[in-house]
Amino acid sequence: VDQCTPHLKRLAETCGEQANLFAVEGEQLVWLGSAAGPRRQLQVSPFLMFNVSLHGHAAGKAWLSTFSDAEIARRLAGYEFVPFTKHTIVTLEDLIEDMRQTRERGFAIGWEECELGISAVATPILLGKGDQRACRGVVGVSAPTSRVTRAELRETGREVAATAAKLSEIWPLPEALASGQTPGRAAFSARQDGQTPDPPAISDLTRVC
């Protein structure tokens, strides 16, 4: 099940930044791994991908955008909008407006909303048709804001959306998630146990997808 890796690596090489892959598991996103772009002097730490927040991470917002406004309100009833930075969306009304813009352009944007100095774009990976169409994963790109403009981030979003469309045709992950053997989950478990896990390399991702 290594067919996702070439697409993720190609996205990282095309954009020059870190490409990230997530899968939907139950009511949360599970980070699977990342592929590093050629701009290696300064990289976004993969550990920022753990505990994906629905309102702060571009990946979380990309997933939420696949639901109706009413369903988003239902899912976030009692949800705590933690203000990670001064740019974080902190109300349901503002988030729903952001979701409408996300649907229109085809990708979610995060500009220092979860971490100062970090920007990201993400697109849902959709499977099925009609009423059965649903988000099964998210692909995105993250980059330091010192190295990318907002206009460039939007251009990157179009590349991410194209990659998501390709991944939707080959998405192979149900078995890997059912077994619980994903690099992201293994590293997260190690961190919860007080260990310092090594960031998964592209070879780790290959074993999953």
C-alpha positions in Angstrom: 0.0 0.0 0.0 2.8 2.4 -0.9 1.0 4.2 -3.7 0.4 7.4 -1.7 4.1 8.1 -1.1 5.1 9.2 -4.7 2.2 11.7 -4.7 3.1 13.1 -1.3 6.8 13.3 -2.2 6.0 14.9 -5.5 3.9 17.6 -3.8 6.7 18.4 -1.4 9.2 18.7 -4.2 6.9 20.8 -6.3 6.0 23.2 -3.5 9.5 23.1 -1.9 7.9 22.7 1.5 6.7 19.9 3.9 3.7 17.9 2.7 1.6 16.2 5.3 -0.9 13.3 5.2 -3.8 12.6 7.6 -6.5 10.0 7.8 -10.0 10.3 9.3 -10.4 7.9 12.2 -13.7 8.1 14.0 -14.2 11.7 15.1 -10.6 12.8 14.7 -7.7 13.2 12.2 -4.7 10.9 12.6 -1.4 12.2 11.3 0.2 9.6 9.1 3.5 11.2 8.1 5.3 13.9 6.1 7.5 14.3 3.1 10.1 17.1 3.3 10.6 19.6 0.5 14.0 20.7 -0.8 14.1 23.8 1.5 15.7 22.0 4.4 17.3 24.8 6.2 14.1 25.4 8.2 11.4 22.8 8.5 8.1 22.7 10.3 8.4 20.1 13.1 6.2 17.1 12.4 5.2 17.0 16.1 3.0 20.1 15.4 0.8 17.7 13.5 -0.3 15.8 16.6 -3.6 16.5 18.2 -5.0 18.3 15.1 -7.4 21.0 16.3 -10.5 21.5 14.2 -10.4 25.3 14.3 -6.6 26.0 14.4 -5.1 23.6 11.9 -5.6 23.9 8.2 -6.1 20.1 8.1 -8.8 20.2 10.7 -10.6 23.0 8.9 -10.3 21.1 5.6 -12.1 18.2 7.2 -14.8 20.3 8.8 -15.5 22.0 5.5 -16.9 18.8 4.1 -19.8 19.0 6.5 -22.8 21.3 6.3 -23.0 24.4 8.4 -25.6 22.8 10.6 -23.5 19.6 11.0 -20.5 21.7 12.0 -22.5 23.5 14.6 -23.8 20.1 15.9 -20.3 18.6 16.1 -18.8 21.6 17.8 -21.5 22.0 20.4 -19.6 22.7 23.6 -16.3 22.8 21.8 -13.5 24.9 23.3 -12.1 27.4 20.8 -8.6 27.7 22.2 -6.9 30.9 21.1 -3.5 29.4 20.1 -2.4 32.8 18.7 -4.0 36.2 18.0 -4.9 34.9 14.6 -6.9 31.9 15.8 -10.6 31.7 14.9 -12.4 31.7 18.3 -16.1 31.7 17.5 -18.4 29.3 15.7 -19.8 32.1 13.5 -16.3 33.0 12.2 -15.4 29.4 11.7 -18.5 28.7 9.6 -17.7 31.8 7.5 -14.2 30.4 7.0 -15.7 27.1 6.0 -17.8 28.7 3.3 -14.7 30.4 1.9 -12.8 27.1 2.1 -15.5 25.3 0.1 -15.4 28.0 -2.6 -11.7 27.9 -3.1 -11.3 24.2 -2.6 -8.7 24.3 0.2 -8.4 25.5 3.8 -5.8 28.1 4.8 -4.1 28.6 8.1 -1.9 31.7 8.6 -0.3 31.6 12.0 -3.6 30.4 13.5 -2.1 27.5 15.4 1.5 28.5 15.8 3.1 31.9 15.1 5.4 31.8 12.2 3.7 28.8 10.6 1.3 28.7 7.6 -0.5 25.8 6.0 -3.0 24.8 3.3 -4.9 21.6 3.3 -7.6 19.8 1.1 -9.9 16.9 2.0 -9.5 13.6 0.3 -13.0 12.6 -0.8 -14.2 9.2 -1.6 -17.6 7.9 -2.8 -20.4 9.4 -4.8 -23.6 11.3 -4.0 -24.8 10.8 -0.5 -22.0 8.4 0.2 -19.3 10.9 -0.6 -17.2 11.6 2.5 -13.8 12.8 3.6 -11.4 9.9 4.4 -8.2 11.9 4.7 -6.5 15.2 4.3 -3.4 16.3 2.5 -1.6 19.6 3.1 1.5 21.6 3.0 3.0 23.6 5.9 5.7 26.3 5.6 7.3 29.0 7.7 5.6 32.4 7.1 9.1 33.9 6.7 9.4 31.9 3.4 6.0 32.2 1.8 3.5 35.0 1.1 -0.2 34.7 1.3 -0.5 34.7 -2.5 2.1 31.9 -2.8 0.2 29.9 -0.2 -2.9 30.2 -2.3 -1.0 28.9 -5.3 0.3 26.0 -3.2 -3.4 25.3 -2.3 -4.1 24.6 -5.9 -1.3 22.1 -6.0 -2.6 20.5 -2.8 -6.1 20.2 -4.2 -4.8 18.5 -7.3 -2.9 16.0 -5.2 -6.0 15.3 -3.1 -7.9 14.5 -6.2 -5.2 11.9 -7.2 -5.1 10.4 -3.7 -8.9 10.0 -3.7 -8.5 7.6 -6.6 -6.0 5.3 -4.8 -6.8 5.8 -1.1 -5.7 2.5 0.6 -5.7 3.1 4.3 -8.6 1.3 6.1 -6.6 -1.8 6.9 -3.7 0.2 8.3 -5.9 2.3 10.5 -7.8 -0.8 11.8 -4.5 -2.3 12.9 -3.4 0.9 14.6 0.0 0.6 12.9 0.6 4.2 11.7 3.8 6.1 12.1 1.9 9.1 13.5 0.1 7.1 16.1 3.2 5.2 17.1 5.2 8.4 17.6 2.2 10.0 19.5 2.0 7.0 21.9 5.8 7.2 22.5 5.5 10.9 23.3 2.6 10.3 25.7 4.8 7.8 27.5 7.4 10.4 28.1 9.7 9.2 25.3 11.2 11.3 22.5 10.2 9.7 19.3 12.1 10.2 16.1 10.3 12.0 13.3 9.1 9.5 10.8 10.9 9.6 7.5 9.4 9.1 4.1 10.3 5.4 4.4 8.0 5.2 7.4 5.2 6.7 5.4 5.7 4.1 2.7 5.0 1.3 5.1 1.6 2.8 5.8 0.4 4.2 2.5 
